[in-house]
């Protein structure tokens, strides 16, 4: 159902208000049909990124285009590719694509970091936690992560998928509050506007039900493997994570520099509004949807600190129950057995047994490596004690 909600922000307002943005770039926007990088378009996107950062927004780019660019370099453009040829093209194109982003953003003195992910990396708990920590550190250091799907190994995604869902998983993983899908269309329509001249544009969606799902069309021909079906799948992931999502046209005219500037100038788009905020959605998932693998016992001082919103440090631990690995969900209990909270552990049960009761500064000496200062970071922890 679509609802013209009273007081709902416009697409431009939602974009400007966002604290952390994930922007997905489709292949057709970034690469020509013969596999050349659209340098002018990429320069416009770089200007968008630089402008967003001046208002203290954090950005993560999820980019398609590696296969398209690699095909040109390997002489494969214009032909139907076997799976192994697509993998070879991705391996070649990823390097050139990363270099293009580096050059475009270096003009604004912005550091780029490449991250290769598969959907499995976002769904398997330990890899999810590792990737989330990497994103957090890169953003803290002022870099712009550029995510490419790891097409050289993600065979299922090459054959059946698109980066729309991957971008939504990245938004979910990083607790982003806005996902922007830059596409060849300016949003959701009641039917396919390429086939139906009477199709109406839908500016706002607050719930995805059968009526909305029926509006999805088929993917256009060319390098893009997505379509409205995958974009609605991405919207569902984003909304469940408390993240707003925009579908907007990536191609821009001469009057604006970049695609995000076009949205801010009032360009047509579809805004998907979730019911919650990113952090509250993540906390709800940790509290109710995760099956705990073990428990950690804390002293009364640590329990009081957790209720004030702090992370769980090793100094407050007195015991460990069960066997679990880094990234597993655990229950936090007091000596009395009462549950204090739940969270995702940054250490295995074996390592926690060794560092329990010690200061964070002693972890490296005890374990032989420097991990996180916290057993459970406050972003990965929810207090359940009433």
N, C-alpha and C positions, 0 to 999 in steps of 0.2 A: 504494500500500500504506500502511496505517496501522500504526504501531508504537508500543507503549507503552514508550518508551525509558527505560532505567534512568537516574535522575538528571535527567530532562527537567524543565524548570520548568513550573509551572502557568501558566495564562493571566494570573493576577494577578501572579505573580512576574515573568513576562516583561515585562509592562507597566511595572512599577515599576523594573526593571533597565535599561530602555531609556535610551539617552543622547539620541537624537533620534527623535521620534515624528512620523509623518505620520498624520493622522486624516481619514478620508473620511466626509462626512455626506451621506446620501441625501436626495432631494427630499421623500419622504413624512415624514421626521423633522422637517424644517425648515419645511415649508409645509403648510397644511391643504388640503383638496380644493378650496376656493374661492380659494386663493392667498394666504391671510394667513400672515404669519410667526408661528411658534409661539414667542412671546417667553419664556414660562416655561421651555420646553425649552432655548432658547438661553442663558438665564441659568444653567441648570444646567451646560451645557457650559462656559460662561465660568468657573464655579467650578472645574471640572475643570482647565482650562488654568492657572488661577492656582495651584492646588495643585501641579500637576506642575512648574511653574516654581520653586516654593519648594524643590524637591529638585534644582534645576539641570538639569532636562530642557528640551530645546528642542522646540518644537512647530510644525508646519506643518499648516494646515487646508485640505483640498480639499473644496469645497462644491458640491453640486448645488442646484437650487431656483430659479435665475434665471428660467427659462421659466415655472415655476409662479407665481411672484410677479408677473412681468410680465403674465401673462395676466389677472390680476385687475385690474390698473391700466388695461389697454387694453380691458377689457370682452370679453375673448376666452375667459373661463373656461367650461368645460362644453361646448366644441365641438371638433370635429376640426380641427386647424390645418393650413394649408398651410405649406410650408417657410419662405416669406418672413414669414409671421405668427409662426412660432416664433423667427425671427431678430429680429423687432421686439420680441417679448416678452422675449427674452434681453437685448436692449439696455436695455430699461426696468427689468427685474428686477435686473440686475447692480448698478445704482446703489442700489436700495432694500436689496438684500441686504448690500452692503458697509456701508451706514449702520447696519443692524441689528447686524452684527458689531462695528462701531466702538462703538456705544452699550453693548452688553453687556460688552465687554472694558474699556471706559473706566472702568467702576465698580471695576475692579481695577487701575487705572492701567497698563494694558497697551496699547501702541501696535499698531495693526493696519496692515498694508500689503496692498493688493490686487495680485495678479499674474494676468493673463489669459494662458492657455496653450492651445495645441492639441497634439495628439499629435505633429504634425510638429515643433513647437518642441523636443520632448524627444528626437527622433530625428535631426534634421539637426545635424551636428556643431558648427557655429559657433553656431547658436542655442542648442544644448544648453549650450555653454560659457558663453555670455552669461548664460543663465538661472541656471546653477549659481553663477556669481559673484555674481549679484544675491541669490539665496537666502542665500549665505554671509555677505554683507555685512549683510543685514537681521537675520539671527540674531545676528551679532556685536554689532549695535547694540541688541539686546534686543527687536526687534519680532516679532510673530507674523504670518507671511505667510498670507493667505487666498487660495487659488488657485481661480479659476473657469475652467471651460472656456470658451474664446472662441467661444461658440455663434453670434455674429453673423457669423463667417466660416467656422467649422468645420462646413460643411454635412454632410459625411459622418458626423461624430460625432453630430450631431443625429438623423440618420436611422437610424443603425445602432449607435451606441455608448453608452457609459456612462462615468461618471467613475471607475469601479473601475480600469480600465486606466490612465487618466491618473494616478490617485493612485499606482499602482505605479511608473509612469515617474518621477514626482516623487521617490518614495522611492529609486529607483535613482540618479537624477540627484544627489541631495543626500547620498548615502551614509548614509541613515537606517538604523537598526537595528531599527525596528519600524513596521509599517503596520497601522493599525486600520481595518477597514471596519465602520462602524456601519450596521446594516441593520434590516429588519423581521423578521429571523430570527436565532436565537442560534448559528448555525454550520451546518456541513455535516451532513447526514443521509444514511443509506443509501438513502433515497428521499424523495420530496416529502412532508413531514409533513402538508401540507394535504389530501393525497389518500390517504395511507397511514397509518392509526393505528399500524401496527407499525413505522414507520420509527424507526431508532435513531440517536441523536446520536453524532457522531464527535468526540471531544475533542482528538485529536492526529493530525497528518498530517506525515510526514517525507519522503514521496515521492509525486508525482502521476503515477499510471499509469492504464491503462485502467479498472481497478476504481474508482478515485476519480472519473475523468471520467464514468463511467456513472451516478454518483450525482447529477449536476447536473440540476436541474429547469428549468422555464420561468419567465420573469419574471411577477410578479404584475401585475394590472391597476392602472391609475392613472398617476401621474406618473413613477414609477420605471421606467426603461427597461432595467434590469440584470437580475439573476437570478444563480443560482449559476454559470452558464456563464461570465459575465464575471468573477465573483469567483475562480473557479479560474484563469482567464487571468491575473488580477492576482497570484494566489499564485505562479504559475509565474515571472512576471517578478521578483517579490520574492525568491523563493528562489534564483533564478539570480544575483541581485545580493547574496546573503548577508544578506538582510533577513528577519526574522521577520514573520509576518502573523497577525492575529487577525480572525475574523469574529464579531461580537457583536451582540446586539439593542440598538438605539439607544433604544428606549422604556424608561422607568424607572418604578418605582413611587414611592410616597410616602416610602419608608424611606431612600432615597438621593437626593442632590442631582442628580447628573449621570450620563451613561452610562459614563464611565470609572471613576467611583466605584463603579458597580454591578459592573464587572468586578473591581475591586480587592477588593470585598466577597465575591467568590467566585461571581459570576454566570456562567451557562453561556456557553461560547464554544468555537470551534475554533481551535487554535493550529497554524500551519504553521511547521515548523522547517527552516531551510536547513542545508547542510553546512558553509558557511564564514561568515566575518564580512564586513560590507560593504566594508571597505577591501581585504581580501585578494581579494574577488571582483572589485572594480574594477581592482586591479593586474593580476590575471590576464587581464582583458579587454584592457587596454592592452598587455600584453606579448605576447599571443598572437593576439588576434582582430582587431587593427587593422592595416590595410595602410599602412605608412609612406609619406608623400608626399615626404620629403626627409630631410636630415640636418644636424645642427649639430656642429661640431668644437670640442672644448674642450681647454684646457691641462691638464697633469697635476695642478695644484693643484685645479682645479674637479672633475676626475675623483675625486680623493681625497675631496673634500667631499661629492660625491654618494653615495659609498659609506657616508658617515656619516649619510645621511638628510636632507641639506639640499636646498633648491630650487636650480635652475640660474639663476644671475644673469648679466647681460650681461658683467660684468667678466671672466668666465672663458672667454668665447667667442673663437675665433680665426678661424673661417670658417663659411660656409654652403654647403650643396650642394642643388641642386634649387630648384624654385619651389613654394611652398606658402602657404596662407592661415592666418589666426588660427583656432585650433581643430583644425587638421590634426595628424595623428600624425607624429612625426619620430623618427629614430634619433639617439642621442647617441654620437659617436665621439671617440676620442683622436686625436692627430696621427698615430699609428702606423697608424690605420685600425681598431683594435680597438673593438668595440662596448662601450659602457659601460652604456647603458640606452635606454629608449624613453619617450616622453611626448607630451602634447598641448601644442602651442605656443600661448603667449598672444599671439604677434605673427606677422605675415606674414614671409616670407623677406626681402622688400625692406626692411622696418623693422628686422629683426635685423641686416642688413648695415650699417645706419647706426649702430646702438647697440652693436655688438659691441666688447668691450674697454673700454667706458665703465662708470661707476658708475651704480647705479639712480637716484640723485638727479639725474642729467643727462638722463634719458630725455625728460622733458617739454620741455626746452629744445631737444633735438635733433629730436624728432618733431613738436613743436608741440601735443602733447596728453599728458595724464598717463594712462598705462596701468598695468599691473601692474608691481610692482618686479621680478618674476621672469620670465624667459623661459619656464620651465616650473616651475609650482608643484609642490612635493613630493607633493601629493595627486593630481597628474596625471602622475606620473613613477614608473617602476619601474626599478630597477637590474638589469641582466641579466648584468653581468660577474661571473664566478665567481672 
